[in-house]
């Protein structure tokens, strides 16, 4: 009896979402295709290697790509950046026996821009649960509507005074660093953080586009990169010197004043960029609380997330810098900052790290 697969309630309109399957196993391609077709997707193509996938995407547009990692010739991880570009916005779901939660291949895939990952079972274990899981993953990735929830109370007021005095605000330097990143951002972030001394005293906030289930692993990875503690944000967490905080995958990370310092407030309202978490709320709230004493950094990523918040932070005297085009896997997010004239400097990650370590505003 074929597995029971949930239908795509609220997702399928006149044209079902189109998916390309890339896997060297004919059995895997057949099982995945059957699961997706039973779940309301259209399998636009099924190919056995990365080169064939790139050729297919040159002529055919799809909404998602299901990609194996371990394939003859070019591996899925090596091909991933090119497939993302060729897919023109298609979400890439890694389905591989190497994609266990927390595995190095999983983290690398997410760092390179995969939207999510799913562990592929052995050939004899392709059963109902896998079919349900892959349909559910793609349904979530391709959902067209984001639930809108009322923001939590205790939000900073527009025009609220900065934490520091006007005299300090005119001095060189900053008191907090906030980094936004997406596709290709983890590698850039690692390079940046390696330039900071272990004694670097300022708090660092990071909003990286990753699924929520991977955030604990990401925080552990950042702690190793920076050689300093790193925590996944929770509501009311205090922002302290020397602390690194990453946004959870299911909430925006905002900053609120506590009178004697600052703390994290998590919210889940829809963002203009459609991202969850979004860089915009982080930058926007920093404008209210830290103003001219904040440094905002935008690393490699697809889309325009961060540009709205960066504009407001810059209007309040904060400094915005971004990764340069040559070193970016995708120059969407930093490119939007540059195009809007908000970037004080466009630099490769290592130079951005040295700028942060110096604690001086760029000229």
NUMARKE-610454 format. One record per residue (C-alpha): x, y, z. Coordinates in pm, whole numbers, padded with zeros to 5 digits, always signed. Layout:
BEGIN
XYZ ...
END
This chain:
BEGIN
+00000+00000+00000 +00154+00337-00093 +00236+00575+00194 -00019+00832+00294 +00117+01175+00213 -00042+01501+00333 -00179+01731+00068 -00058+02086+00028 -00345+02271+00189 -00330+02642+00108 -00022+02607-00111 -00145+02466-00439 -00315+02716-00665 -00380+02659-01037 -00022+02541-01094 +00136+02303-00840 +00492+02390-00731 +00756+02244-00963 +01049+02046-00823 +01375+01919-00972 +01520+01603-00814 +01899+01559-00829 +02018+01220-00701 +02245+00954-00852 +02025+00672-00716 +01743+00570-00950 +01559+00419-00653 +01584+00742-00455 +01467+00949-00751 +01166+00722-00799 +01069+00720-00429 +01109+01096-00391 +00913+01160-00711 +00628+00938-00595 +00617+01113-00257 +00617+01461-00411 +00355+01381-00673 +00136+01228-00402 +00183+01545-00200 +00062+01776-00475 +00391+01880-00634 +00489+01851-00999 +00818+01676-01060 +00958+01892-01339 +01266+01676-01379 +01479+01406-01217 +01851+01389-01302 +02147+01192-01172 +02421+01453-01134 +02497+01820-01080 +02598+01895-01439 +02266+01763-01566 +02085+01972-01304 +02262+02291-01415 +02177+02215-01778 +01814+02152-01684 +01787+02480-01488 +01923+02681-01780 +01606+02597-01974 +01344+02525-01708 +01226+02722-01406 +01136+02536-01087 +01025+02632-00738 +01249+02389-00551 +01544+02157-00597 +01584+01834-00398 +01960+01774-00395 +02174+01480-00283 +02524+01550-00151 +02722+01236-00232 +02717+01193-00611 +02979+01089-00868 +03167+01378-01024 +03072+01711-00873 +02927+01672-00523 +02606+01842-00418 +02794+02074-00182 +03038+02186-00452 +02755+02244-00698 +02521+02411-00448 +02621+02779-00504 +02591+02739-00882 +02256+02563-00848 +02125+02844-00627 +02218+03101-00890 +02082+02889-01176 +01761+02824-00983 +01678+03197-00976 +01518+03186-00634 +01431+02816-00618 +01463+02674-00267 +01722+02397-00235 +01641+02111+00003 +01935+01883+00074 +01823+01520+00107 +02123+01305+00191 +02245+01027+00417 +02522+01272+00516 +02273+01536+00634 +02227+01427+00994 +02136+01704+01238 +02453+01882+01347 +02676+01701+01096 +02949+01905+00931 +02795+01847+00586 +02462+01976+00714 +02609+02295+00854 +02817+02348+00539 +02510+02300+00320 +02318+02560+00518 +02617+02793+00511 +02631+02765+00133 +02266+02859+00100 +02055+02543+00126 +01711+02630+00260 +01691+02316+00476 +01814+01958+00502 +01658+01615+00548 +01829+01291+00639 +01782+01031+00364 +01719+00681+00499 +01869+00362+00362 +01714+00212+00049 +01522-00042+00255 +01385+00225+00488 +01211+00453+00237 +00871+00435+00404 +00576+00652+00496 +00758+00872+00744 +01019+00985+00493 +00753+01058+00231 +00558+01266+00482 +00875+01443+00600 +00995+01552+00256 +00651+01683+00158 +00625+01869+00489 +00973+02021+00446 +00895+02149+00097 +00551+02271+00200 +00710+02482+00473 +00984+02612+00246 +00742+02713-00029 +00459+02842+00188 +00341+03169+00038 +00195+03315+00353 +00369+03387+00681 +00154+03389+00995 +00126+03738+01138 +00126+03759+01514 +00087+04070+01724 +00425+04198+01842 +00504+04153+02207 +00474+04457+02435 +00764+04654+02574 +00892+04769+02239 +01130+05066+02228 +00965+05397+02150 +01055+05579+01830 +01291+05857+01917 +01382+05709+02258 +01714+05839+02392 +02027+05631+02329 +02191+05447+02613 +02492+05676+02598 +02518+06048+02622 +02539+06280+02324 +02903+06348+02411 +02990+05980+02381 +02788+05950+02063 +03018+06193+01885 +03333+06003+01986 +03511+05754+01764 +03406+05392+01802 +03096+05192+01890 +02952+04990+02177 +02784+04699+01998 +02827+04503+01676 +02530+04357+01486 +02582+04122+01191 +02325+04009+00934 +02391+03725+00689 +02228+03464+00471 +02352+03254+00177 +02729+03211+00207 +02731+03413+00525 +02867+03151+00764 +03201+03126+00584 +03227+03504+00574 +03133+03524+00941 +03401+03270+01034 +03666+03474+00854 +03549+03795+01021 +03540+03650+01371 +03888+03499+01342 +04024+03854+01323 +03890+03941+01669 +04106+03890+01976 +03969+03658+02245 +03959+03962+02473 +03732+04163+02240 +03494+04323+02491 +03192+04434+02289 +02868+04235+02259 +02798+04089+01915 +02450+04016+01780 +02408+03786+01479 +02102+03725+01264 +02176+03443+01020 +01906+03286+00802 +01896+02925+00924 +01621+02685+01031 +01549+02693+01403 +01655+02334+01469 +02011+02416+01365 +02059+02725+01582 +02214+02541+01881 +02473+02388+01647 +02531+02724+01480 +02581+02893+01820 +02833+02626+01915 +03012+02681+01584 +03021+03058+01639 +03165+03006+01987 +03453+02813+01832 +03498+03068+01552 +03514+03362+01791 +03675+03184+02089 +03411+03335+02316 +03073+03226+02456 +02777+03231+02218 +02411+03177+02305 +02087+03142+02111 +01874+03441+02208 +01583+03400+02445 +01335+03666+02550 +01470+03914+02809 +01830+03792+02772 +02064+04067+02889 +02319+04207+02645 +02652+04198+02828 +03013+04282+02735 +03192+04001+02558 +02873+03809+02486 +02771+03682+02141 +02401+03621+02079 +02243+03464+01770 +01879+03502+01670 +01669+03186+01696 +01531+03047+01372 +01168+03118+01460 +01177+03478+01588 +01324+03819+01515 +01584+03948+01760 +01515+04302+01875 +01698+04516+02128 +01520+04705+02408 +01649+04942+02671 +01632+04826+03034 +01733+05157+03188 +02068+05024+03308 +02159+04849+02985 +01989+04655+02710 +01819+04321+02658 +01678+04100+02383 +01310+04096+02292 +01192+03822+02054 +00903+03894+01818 +00737+03701+01538 +00560+03961+01323 +00588+03934+00945 +00888+04122+00807 +00898+04319+00482 +01172+04089+00353 +00966+03780+00435 +01259+03638+00632 +01235+03473+00972 +01449+03576+01145 +01500+03909+00970 +01799+04142+00997 +01571+04448+00965 +01417+04435+01318 +01762+04391+01473 +01904+04697+01298 +01585+04899+01346 +01580+04843+01723 +01952+04918+01752 +01879+05258+01601 +01651+05336+01896 +01867+05196+02173 +02227+05250+02062 +02198+05500+01778 +02539+05634+01678 +02713+05380+01903 +02614+05081+01687 +02803+04914+01404 +02591+04716+01158 +02751+04465+00922 +02581+04296+00625 +02744+03982+00486 +02674+03759+00185 +02309+03673+00129 +02028+03658-00123 +01760+03928-00129 +01740+04264+00045 +01696+04172+00412 +01864+04429+00634 +01841+04727+00399 +01532+04881+00566 +01674+04853+00916 +02016+04967+00799 +01868+05287+00660 +01712+05374+00995 +02029+05286+01185 +02232+05506+00951 +01979+05789+00997 +02041+05771+01372 +02417+05800+01325 +02507+05432+01331 +02770+05295+01093 +02685+05039+00825 +02951+04838+00644 +02904+04547+00404 +03090+04263+00238 +03231+04344-00103 +03103+04185-00422 +03420+03987-00504 +03418+03790-00179 +03040+03735-00155 +02879+03405-00255 +02565+03609-00330 +02584+03989-00332 +02212+04043-00283 +02198+04170+00076 +02529+04362+00077 +02459+04480-00277 +02127+04629-00165 +02311+04818+00109 +02563+04948-00143 +02297+05045-00398 +02109+05243-00133 +02425+05440-00049 +02422+05316+00312 +02762+05147+00323 +03046+05345+00476 +03281+05073+00351 +03265+04761+00129 +03531+04514+00241 +03615+04143+00235 +03539+03958+00561 +03894+03962+00699 +03917+04339+00662 +03573+04378+00819 +03703+04176+01113 +04005+04399+01149 +03780+04704+01139 +03569+04559+01421 +03877+04464+01623 +04008+04822+01599 +03678+04954+01742 +03701+05264+01528 +03447+05405+01288 +03568+05379+00927 +03662+05706+00760 
END
